[in-house]
Amino acid sequence: MMTTTGDSGSRQELTTELAALDRQLRDLSEQWEAVERTISEKIRRRRELIARQEETNEDHAEEINRLQSDVYALRDRLDQLRDSHLDFSALYRILQQGRT
């Protein structure tokens, strides 16, 4: 079977789109992991301050509240990342071509 110049151009376009989508997904994944690590660190730090506050009667309420607010903001960021709109049209076109 011979491929036409149009088919070759179409494949190159799909390859380029898929490479861009791959970069976007990798970037999204890296951002997600960074936010999750930061959340874990802030929760760990908050728990340490709560424990220290209970043991020593030191007042860490302001820092504890700030850390909790940070965690809420980071969870909102995860929601934003989850709701990211990526263009999967290249994948759809590949699936359509595979069916024909």
Secondary structure, 3 states (H helix, E strand, C coil): CCCCHHHHHHHHHHHHHHHHHHHHHHHHHHHHHHHHHHHHHHHHHHHHHHHHHHHHCCCCHHHHHHHHHHHHHHHHHHHHHHCCCCCCHHHHHHHHHHHC
